[in-house]
Amino acid sequence: MRKTILTGLRPTGNLHLGHLFGAGQNYVRLQDDYEFYLEIADVQALTDNFDNPEKVRKNVYEITKDLLAIGLDPEKVNFFIQSKIPEIAELTVYYSNLVTVARLQRNPTVKTEISQKKELFGNSGESITYGFLGYPVSQAADITAFDGEVVPVGDDQLPLLEQCREIVRKFNSIYGDTLKEPEAVLSKNTRIKGLDGNEKMGKSLGNAVYLVDDEETIKKKVMGAVTDPEKIKKDDPANPDVCMVYYYHKLVNNEENINTICSECKKGSRGCVQCKKELIEAMKDFLRPIQERRKFYEENPEEVDKILQKGTEAARSKAIEQMAKVRKAMKIDY
Ligand code: TRP
């Protein structure tokens, strides 16, 4: 029997290269070998965007198109919308008895997010909502409602996985062996750097290259990239290992070009402007097949609806089955 994957994404913005090289490639690699449920986590997105429902709704479709564009096959992956599965909400309520408020407040992912969202949650988290504090409980329900065994995520999500495993153990110890403890599968590149040299690419950092970026946007971003600060003149030898342009050539260019770029840069026979122009071309070539696939779904939005509907139906029947087991174990199967 194939194992079950459950993973999710908050629909709050388009996917960027950081997502692609992290979670995205991980999903594509795993899609052949698992029963795969991919949740568009609109309920979770609302926990810190409750005042902006249009943004969440729009991004449900944006992110689904992005995921299809990177090569996820809707025949293999069940794309579903979290809010369409009421069993998740029900399970969240039962799990909320199995976790303390103090434990949620200590969750490192939650703590980091609270400190990043001061305008919403206050300077020291004094305005934190019940819903946001509880989203790890809801995420545990996301995973276990589908009997999820394998959860491909970035390392920022590990505290949420640990919290889920604790809830599972607690549930099983009280109500009898019912749920499986899920395991995380980390992406190979957990994190890629920004063109600005920041350790991380992110929307909030303002350094993201999006899968939907057009030529003009790519040009502007690449031309502003950080290069070796020691290199002053065009023919100074430089160190490619501290250059973000070289770093991105390594991500999107082919091996032969990468080797040439590296040795020319070290010798001083390559100017940064030329190197950036070549990166723009390589980035465009790299994004072209992704953008072409995306274009099909942009022109045929009814296909996206169909995919979400079909995936949501499959997810719903799985969750209904699982909830029957949960209710029986909890003696609420009236
Ligand atoms: N917390 C994840 C994020 O912020 C999204 C998510 C929701 C998720 N439900 C999940 C991830 C279940 C893994 C498993 O991107």
Boltz pocket constraint, residues with backbone or C-beta under 6 A from the ligand:
constraints:
  - pocket:
      binder: B
      contacts: [[A, 6], [A, 7], [A, 8], [A, 9], [A, 10], [A, 39], [A, 41], [A, 44], [A, 139], [A, 142], [A, 143], [A, 151], [A, 152], [A, 153], [A, 157]]
      max_distance: 6.0
